[in-house]
């Protein structure tokens, strides 16, 4: 068993009022896959192995913040690993005063064998019990899970707070909420946050991605002439993404992955977001990207300060060593509720007994056994019929 050294910045006691040291010049490709489900995939050597000194260089300037509640902080990555990925929907302009919600919530589970990476999306409309959060004066109540981040990401006077402090508070309360969903609770080894603008910047730096549309999708914000509208575009004038595989422009890929007007509601969007994540990981890990210094520099510059990262109690060198063999093909996306809406009658949703069993399997590190019984819960990677 490896001895994992706790990074100096993470040593107890944890003081939530301190600001972690921020350094300029966040580095290139490592930070991007850290966001997207591989968390350490690129750090561990663009998925084929790289010296630990390079892993340390690739991440040494990434802003880090202690987001994981101390009682949920896993102390080792020798066994199963759990990561939380949050897509922060931070509004601008006239909507800047709106609450900052995490509309994308993905639990990444790496089993103790460290040979797979499972992505489990939680529906944004999932009704949950959000606990009290004295830091912002929030009194717990039952509502949609995406409100947990909003209740934490606030200033003392109640205004939305998109700062590093607000982000880590929002992530902390989201993890506390998830802990109440998982039978036996759930410890996290790491967490990452990026807002949706970050997705677009990354896609621009990559020059778009190749994706397969598995269900005809109509955009509510782009019309047939690819013109953007803040207001919802009338149905018969919406841009259509037909079933099939093709190269997507940066804005198309993000727009496609954000649509949620389907009979199965947010579950189709979850699937498309997972597909987008895998497409980005594939593109970043491709030889065409890794040998293009100009593109790598563009990726570095695109990330800016959009990422907030918590590597937990583990040094980046040990992350690199432990997960050096993971490949993009090892990513498995899972459909919560089997990809079907389970309404509770007020616009909110619930977890089916099978999904509760999935979360129990997450706690027990028996995801493979669960998927053996529910193979149709796996998001297919093969191309759809043309």
C-alpha positions in Angstrom: 0.0 0.0 0.0 1.3 3.5 -0.9 1.8 6.0 1.8 -0.2 9.1 0.8 1.3 12.4 1.9 -1.2 15.1 2.8 -0.5 18.3 0.8 0.7 21.1 3.1 -2.1 23.4 2.0 -4.6 20.7 3.2 -3.1 20.1 6.7 -5.7 20.4 9.5 -7.1 22.3 11.1 -9.1 23.5 8.1 -10.1 27.1 8.4 -12.9 28.0 6.1 -12.2 31.7 6.3 -8.7 31.5 4.8 -8.2 32.1 1.1 -5.9 29.5 -0.6 -2.9 30.9 -2.3 -3.6 31.7 -6.0 -0.8 31.8 -8.5 -1.0 33.3 -12.0 -0.7 31.3 -15.2 -2.9 28.2 -14.7 -1.3 25.4 -16.7 -2.5 23.8 -19.8 -4.1 20.5 -20.5 -4.0 18.9 -17.0 -6.6 21.3 -15.6 -9.1 20.5 -18.4 -9.4 16.8 -18.0 -9.4 17.3 -14.2 -12.7 19.0 -14.8 -14.3 16.3 -17.0 -14.5 13.0 -15.3 -11.0 11.9 -15.8 -9.9 14.3 -13.0 -6.4 12.9 -13.1 -6.4 11.3 -16.5 -4.2 13.9 -18.2 -2.2 14.5 -15.0 -1.4 10.8 -15.1 0.2 11.1 -18.4 -2.3 11.9 -21.1 -3.6 8.5 -20.2 -0.5 6.5 -20.9 1.9 7.4 -18.1 4.3 10.3 -17.5 7.0 11.1 -15.0 5.7 12.4 -11.7 7.7 15.6 -12.0 5.7 16.5 -15.2 2.5 15.8 -13.3 3.5 18.1 -10.6 4.5 20.8 -13.1 1.2 20.4 -15.0 -0.9 21.2 -11.9 1.3 23.3 -9.6 -0.5 26.6 -10.4 -4.1 25.4 -10.4 -6.2 27.3 -7.8 -7.1 24.9 -5.0 -9.7 25.3 -2.3 -10.9 22.9 0.5 -14.4 22.3 -0.7 -15.0 18.8 0.8 -16.6 18.8 4.3 -14.1 17.4 6.8 -16.4 14.6 7.8 -16.7 13.5 4.1 -13.0 13.8 3.2 -11.5 10.5 2.2 -8.0 10.0 3.5 -6.6 7.7 0.8 -6.9 6.8 -2.9 -5.6 3.3 -2.4 -9.2 1.9 -2.5 -12.3 3.2 -4.3 -12.3 6.9 -5.3 -15.2 9.3 -5.5 -15.1 12.7 -7.2 -17.7 15.4 -7.5 -18.0 17.5 -10.7 -20.2 20.5 -10.7 -21.2 22.6 -13.7 -21.9 26.1 -12.3 -24.6 28.1 -14.0 -23.5 31.7 -13.2 -25.6 34.3 -14.8 -24.4 37.6 -16.2 -25.8 41.0 -17.1 -29.4 41.5 -16.0 -29.5 38.0 -14.6 -26.4 38.6 -12.4 -28.5 38.8 -9.3 -30.0 35.3 -9.8 -28.9 32.5 -7.5 -25.8 30.5 -8.7 -27.0 27.0 -9.2 -25.1 23.8 -10.1 -27.2 22.5 -12.9 -24.8 19.7 -13.7 -24.0 17.3 -10.9 -21.9 14.3 -11.7 -20.4 11.8 -9.2 -17.4 10.1 -10.6 -16.6 6.7 -9.1 -13.3 4.8 -9.7 -13.5 1.3 -8.2 -10.7 -0.1 -6.0 -9.4 -1.9 -9.1 -8.7 1.6 -10.7 -9.5 0.2 -14.1 -12.8 2.1 -14.8 -14.3 5.5 -14.4 -18.1 5.6 -13.8 -20.1 8.8 -14.2 -23.4 9.1 -12.4 -25.4 12.3 -13.1 -28.0 13.4 -10.5 -31.1 15.1 -12.0 -31.2 18.9 -11.4 -34.9 18.6 -10.4 -34.3 15.8 -7.9 -36.2 16.6 -4.7 -33.8 16.3 -1.7 -33.5 17.4 1.9 -30.9 20.2 1.9 -29.5 20.4 5.4 -29.0 23.6 7.5 -26.0 25.6 6.5 -25.1 28.1 9.3 -22.3 29.7 7.2 -24.9 31.5 5.1 -27.8 31.3 7.6 -29.7 28.8 5.4 -32.4 26.8 7.1 -32.7 23.4 5.6 -35.7 22.4 3.5 -36.8 20.1 0.7 -36.4 21.3 -2.8 -34.4 20.6 -6.0 -30.9 19.5 -5.6 -29.4 22.3 -7.8 -30.6 24.7 -5.1 -28.0 23.3 -2.6 -25.1 25.1 -4.4 -27.2 28.3 -4.6 -27.8 28.2 -0.8 -24.1 27.8 -0.1 -22.8 30.2 -2.7 -24.0 33.4 -1.0 -22.4 36.3 0.8 -23.3 37.0 4.5 -26.0 39.5 3.3 -27.6 36.8 1.1 -26.3 38.0 -2.3 -25.1 35.4 -4.9 -21.4 34.8 -4.4 -19.3 33.5 -7.4 -16.0 34.1 -5.6 -13.7 31.3 -4.6 -15.3 31.4 -1.1 -18.8 31.2 -2.6 -17.9 28.3 -4.8 -16.4 26.2 -2.1 -19.4 26.9 0.2 -21.8 25.9 -2.6 -19.8 22.7 -3.3 -19.6 21.9 0.4 -23.4 22.2 0.9 -24.0 20.1 -2.3 -21.8 17.3 -0.9 -23.5 17.4 2.4 -26.8 17.1 0.5 -25.6 14.1 -1.5 -24.4 12.5 1.6 -28.0 12.3 2.8 -29.0 10.5 -0.5 -26.4 7.7 -0.4 -27.2 4.8 2.0 -24.3 4.8 4.4 -23.1 8.2 3.3 -20.4 9.1 0.8 -16.8 10.3 1.2 -15.1 12.3 -1.6 -11.5 12.2 -2.6 -11.7 15.3 -4.9 -14.0 17.9 -6.4 -14.0 20.3 -9.4 -16.2 23.2 -10.5 -16.3 25.0 -13.8 -19.0 27.3 -15.1 -20.6 26.9 -18.5 -18.5 29.6 -20.1 -15.5 27.4 -19.4 -17.0 24.6 -21.5 -17.3 27.0 -24.4 -13.8 28.3 -24.1 -12.4 24.8 -24.0 -14.4 23.8 -27.0 -13.2 26.8 -28.9 -9.6 26.0 -28.0 -10.1 22.4 -29.2 -11.7 23.5 -32.5 -15.0 21.7 -31.7 -15.5 18.0 -31.1 -16.9 15.0 -32.9 -20.2 13.8 -31.5 -23.1 11.5 -32.3 -26.7 12.6 -31.9 -28.8 9.8 -30.6 -32.1 11.7 -30.5 -33.3 14.6 -32.6 -32.7 17.7 -30.7 -34.1 21.2 -31.2 -32.4 24.3 -29.7 -34.4 26.8 -27.8 -31.8 29.6 -28.2 -30.6 29.2 -31.8 -32.8 29.4 -34.9 -32.4 27.6 -38.2 -30.0 30.4 -39.4 -27.8 29.8 -36.4 -28.8 33.1 -34.9 -28.8 33.3 -31.1 -31.8 34.6 -29.2 -32.0 35.2 -25.5 -35.7 34.5 -25.6 -37.0 31.1 -26.4 -37.1 30.5 -30.2 -40.5 29.3 -31.5 -40.6 25.6 -32.0 -40.9 25.6 -35.9 -37.9 27.9 -36.2 -35.5 26.2 -33.9 -32.1 24.9 -35.0 -32.3 21.1 -35.4 -29.6 18.6 -34.5 -30.6 15.5 -36.5 -29.6 11.9 -35.5 -26.2 11.0 -36.8 -22.5 11.6 -36.2 -20.5 14.7 -37.3 -18.0 17.3 -36.3 -19.6 20.0 -34.0 -18.5 23.6 -33.9 -17.7 24.8 -30.3 -21.0 26.6 -29.8 -23.0 23.8 -31.4 -21.6 21.2 -29.1 -22.4 23.2 -26.0 -25.8 24.2 -27.2 -26.7 20.6 -28.0 -25.6 19.4 -24.6 -27.6 22.0 -22.8 -31.0 21.2 -24.3 -33.6 19.7 -22.0 -36.9 19.9 -23.7 -37.6 16.1 -24.2 -40.2 13.7 -23.1 -37.7 12.2 -20.7 -36.8 15.7 -19.4 -33.4 16.3 -18.0 -32.3 12.6 -18.5 -31.6 13.2 -22.2 -29.6 16.3 -21.3 -27.6 14.3 -18.7 -26.8 11.7 -21.4 -25.8 14.4 -23.9 -23.6 16.2 -21.3 -21.9 12.9 -20.5 -21.3 12.3 -24.2 -19.9 15.8 -24.5 -17.5 15.2 -21.6 -16.3 12.0 -23.3 -15.9 13.8 -26.6 -13.8 16.5 -25.0 -11.6 13.9 -23.2 -11.1 12.0 -26.5 -10.1 15.2 -28.3 -7.7 16.4 -25.6 -6.1 12.9 -25.4 -5.7 12.6 -29.1 -2.3 12.8 -30.7 -3.5 15.7 -32.8 -4.0 17.8 -29.7 -1.1 16.7 -27.6 1.4 17.4 -30.4 0.0 20.8 -31.3 1.8 23.3 -29.0 -0.3 26.2 -30.3 -3.5 24.3 -29.4 -2.2 23.4 -26.0 -1.4 27.0 -25.3 -4.9 28.0 -26.5 -6.3 25.4 -24.1 -4.2 26.8 -21.3 -5.4 30.3 -21.9 -9.0 29.3 -22.3 -9.3 28.0 -18.8 -8.4 31.2 -17.1 -9.7 31.3 -13.5 -12.8 29.2 -14.3 -11.7 26.1 -12.5 -11.9 25.5 -8.7 -10.2 22.3 -7.7 -9.9 20.2 -4.5 -7.5 17.3 -4.7 -8.5 16.2 -1.2 -5.9 14.7 1.1 -3.8 13.3 -1.8 -0.8 14.9 -3.5 -0.9 15.3 -7.3 2.1 12.9 -7.6 0.1 10.1 -5.9 -2.9 10.9 -8.1 -0.7 10.5 -11.1 0.8 7.2 -9.9 -2.5 5.7 -8.9 -4.4 6.4 -12.1 -1.7 6.4 -14.7 -3.3 3.5 -16.6 -6.8 5.0 -17.1 -7.8 5.7 -20.7 -10.8 7.6 -22.3 -12.2 4.2 -23.3 -12.4 3.3 -19.6 -15.1 5.9 -19.0 -18.6 4.5 -18.4 -21.6 6.9 -18.2 -24.7 5.6 -16.3 -28.3 6.7 -16.6 -29.8 7.6 -13.3 -33.4 6.2 -13.0 -32.6 4.2 -16.1 -33.0 7.5 -18.1 -36.7 7.9 -17.2 -38.5 10.6 -15.3 -39.8 9.6 -11.9 -42.1 12.6 -11.0 -43.3 13.4 -7.5 -46.2 15.6 -8.7 -44.8 19.2 -8.2 -42.3 19.4 -11.0 -39.7 17.7 -8.9 -38.4 14.1 -9.3 -37.4 11.3 -7.1 -34.9 8.4 -7.2 -36.4 5.1 -8.1 -35.7 2.0 -5.9 -33.2 0.9 -8.6 -31.4 4.3 -8.4 -31.3 4.0 -4.6 -29.7 0.6 -5.2 -27.2 2.3 -7.6 -26.2 4.8 -4.9 -25.9 1.9 -2.4 -23.6 0.2 -4.9 -21.6 3.4 -5.1 -21.1 3.3 -1.3 -20.2 -0.4 -1.4 -18.0 -0.2 -4.5 -20.1 -2.7 -6.4 -21.1 -0.6 -9.4 -19.9 -3.4 -11.8 -22.3 -5.9 -10.2 -25.2 -3.3 -10.4 -24.5 -2.8 -14.1 -24.4 -6.5 -14.7 -28.0 -6.6 -13.5 -28.9 -3.3 -15.3 -26.9 -3.3 -18.6 -29.5 -0.9 -20.2 -28.4 1.8 -17.7 -25.1 2.3 -19.5 -25.0 5.1 -22.0 -24.0 3.5 -25.2 -20.8 4.5 -26.9 -21.5 3.1 -30.3 -22.7 5.3 -33.1 -26.5 5.6 -33.6 -28.1 4.3 -36.7 -27.8 6.8 -39.6 
